[in-house]
Amino acid sequence: MRSTVSAYTRLPKIHKFSVAGIAATGAAVVAVAVAPHAFAADAASSASVKPVAWSAEAFGETQQDALDQQTTAAVAAAKADAGKAKADKERAEKQAANRSTERKALAAKPAAPAKKAAPAKKAAPAAPAAPAAPVKKAYGNNVDGWISEAMDILRAKGIPASYDGIKRNVMRESTGNPRAINDWDVNAVNGVPSKGLLQMIDPTFKAYHVEGTSWDIYDPVANITAACNYAADKYGSMDNVNSAY
C-alpha cells in the first residue's frame, strides 16, 4: 500500500509523473461535478476515444521495475568485473611467484664443472742416438808408442806383460828397429831368420798371432803382441825373459 506523498517531498522523475497523472484525473472529476451537462454532452463525442492503456500508478511501477533490473544488472556486472580483476591479479601474482622460484632454483643450482682440457700428447720418445764411434787413441810412431798400443791390446786379451819387460827385450833383440832381421844364426841357416822388434821367426809369429793385429811380421805392434803371447805361454810373461828365447 502506497503512502500519501507530501507536497514538500523531493520525488524522482517517475514519481513526479505519477502525481501529475493523479492530479489530472482529479481535475477531470471536478470538472464533471461543476458542469455535468457539459460532460454529458461531450460523452457521446468521446465514446470513440480509446481508453488509456496504463494508469499513472501502473506506469510508475513498471518504470521502477525497469530501474531495479538495470541496477541489479549493473551490480552483477560490477561484481563480475571485480571478480575478473581479482582473478587477473591472483594469476599475475602466481606467475611472478613462479618466476621468482625459478630464479632461485637457477641460482642455487651448482655450476657445471669446467670441461677439462684434453691432456697434452706426450712427445714420442726420441730415438736413441747411435753410440758414438770410439775415438781411436793416438799413439806415437816410435818404440814408446808401439809398446803403449801393444799393451792396450794385451790387457784387452788378458795376456800378461809390462811396459818395462817389453822395452828391455825390444832393445836387446833389435835396438828398436822394426825392420831388423838376423841372417846369420841357426834359424837363418835353417831358412827361417828372426825378424822384427822381438826377433820372431815366421812359424812362431803365425802360431801366436793376436787377433786384430796385422799379419805382417815387420808390423811393430803385431810383432810385440805375438812375442808376448808366446812368452806368456812358454815363460809365464815377457817380464821373465832376459835373454834369447
C-alpha positions, 0 to 999 in steps of 0.5 A: 500500500502506497503512502500519501506523498507530501507536497514538500517531498523531493520525488524522482522523475517517475514519481513526479509523473505519477502525481501529475497523472493523479492530479489530472484525473482529479481535475477531470472529476471536478470538472464533471461535478461543476458542469455535468451537462457539459460532460454529458454532452461531450460523452457521446463525442468521446465514446470513440476515444480509446481508453488509456492503456496504463494508469499513472500508478501502473506506469510508475511501477513498471518504470521502477521495475525497469530501474531495479533490473538495470541496477541489479544488472549493473551490480552483477556486472560490477561484481563480475568485473571485480571478480575478473580483476581479482582473478587477473591479479591472483594469476599475475601474482602466481606467475611472478611467484613462479618466476621468482622460484625459478630464479632461485632454483637457477641460482642455487643450482651448482655450476657445471664443472669446467670441461677439462682440457684434453691432456697434452700428447706426450712427445714420442720418445726420441730415438736413441742416438747411435753410440758414438764411434770410439775415438781411436787413441793416438799413439806415437810412431816410435818404440814408446808408442808401439809398446803403449798400443801393444799393451792396450791390446794385451790387457784387452786379451788378458795376456800378461806383460809390462811396459818395462819387460817389453822395452828391455827385450825390444832393445836387446833383440833389435835396438828398436828397429822394426825392420831388423832381421838376423841372417846369420844364426841357426834359424837363418841357416835353417831358412827361417831368420828372426825378424822384427822388434822381438826377433820372431821367426815366421812359424812362431809369429803365425802360431801366436798371432793376436787377433786384430793385429796385422799379419805382417811380421815387420808390423811393430805392434803385431810383432810385440803382441805375438812375442808376448803371447808366446812368452806368456805361454812358454815363460809365464810373461815377457817380464821373465825373459832376459835373454834369447828365447 
